Amino acid sequence: MRPLGYWLKHIDALIEADFAAALADFGLDRRTWQVLNTLHAKPHTYAELTAAVAPFPDTDAAVRALAERGLITVTENTLYLNDTGEKSYVEVAARVRERRERITRGISDEEYAATITVFERMAANLTTSGS
């Protein structure tokens, strides 16, 4: 049986490749999708956005790419999806949903929830001070 670290890295690489293929038609990558998805929920300040997508690096590059493509509007204090961004979001979100459904095919809601709970506890164990 392979250890947890192997599976985490392997699955992350597979997800990365799968999302790259899914998002390529839209000229996006996983990071720009995370920013697009986060801003779809509500406008954010840059600090809020950075905190919301913290696990994903290159927030600056993702924001620049989306702004250059005319999908987001950046004001002095706020970033938000504009009408073009909202239209793009709808198309991309449908593709992402298809990929997520494929990734979790054959896994019950209970199994998925249990897996997430275990990962959350492992993360908490690793971030707790002391030994």
Long-range contacts (C-beta under 8 A, 24 or more apart in sequence): 4-122, 15-103, 18-99, 18-102, 18-103, 19-96, 19-99, 22-95, 22-96, 22-98, 22-99, 23-92, 23-95, 23-96, 25-95, 26-88, 26-91, 26-92, 26-95, 27-69, 28-92, 29-62, 30-56, 31-56, 31-57, 31-58, 31-59, 31-61, 31-62, 32-62, 32-65, 32-66, 33-92, 33-96, 34-62, 35-59, 35-62, 35-63, 35-66, 35-72, 36-66, 36-71, 36-72, 36-81, 36-85, 36-88, 36-89, 36-92, 37-89, 37-93, 37-96, 39-72, 39-79, 39-80, 39-81, 39-85, 40-81, 40-85, 40-86, 40-89, 40-93, 43-78, 43-79, 43-80, 44-78, 44-79, 44-80, 45-77, 45-78, 45-79, 46-79, 49-79
